[in-house]
Amino acid sequence: MAILSRLKAAIADMRVVQCCFCGEAVVGEPPLEIHLALPEGASQSMFAHGECFRSCLHPSVPFLTPAEHLEADGGS
């Protein structure tokens, strides 16, 4: 569980990022990082609240928010 403790500490120390869906700061929860592969090897990263991302997915698409993933791994 040392890895989980380090991950939680790293999340707590992360800078505040903006949700690309609602525009609000992602605080109090781990941000979801979204990576887009663009033409010619370029890429772009953005962040989102897990629930904002979930609201954009079709209900048939399985998805755990970062917080739910941490809980499923035994952390809280």
URZI-V358918 format. One record per residue. N is the residue number from 1. D_CENTER is the distance of its C-alpha to the mean C-alpha in Angstrom with 2 decimals. Layout:
n,d_center
N,D_CENTER
N,D_CENTER
//
This chain:
n,d_center
1,20.33
2,20.60
3,17.52
4,15.49
5,17.23
6,16.54
7,12.78
8,12.92
9,15.29
10,13.30
11,10.33
12,13.23
13,14.73
14,12.00
15,13.18
16,12.23
17,10.40
18,11.19
19,9.50
20,11.20
21,12.31
22,13.86
23,14.39
24,13.76
25,12.30
26,9.02
27,11.00
28,11.66
29,8.29
30,5.55
31,3.41
32,1.25
33,4.70
34,7.51
35,10.87
36,14.07
37,17.30
38,20.15
39,23.91
40,25.82
41,23.08
42,21.10
43,17.35
44,14.93
45,11.36
46,9.49
47,6.48
48,5.96
49,6.25
50,5.72
51,9.49
52,10.11
53,8.79
54,10.76
55,13.68
56,14.07
57,14.44
58,17.90
59,18.50
60,19.69
61,16.42
62,15.00
63,11.31
64,9.63
65,6.65
66,5.16
67,8.14
68,10.37
69,9.96
70,11.03
71,13.77
72,14.91
73,15.45
74,17.76
75,16.04
76,15.96
//
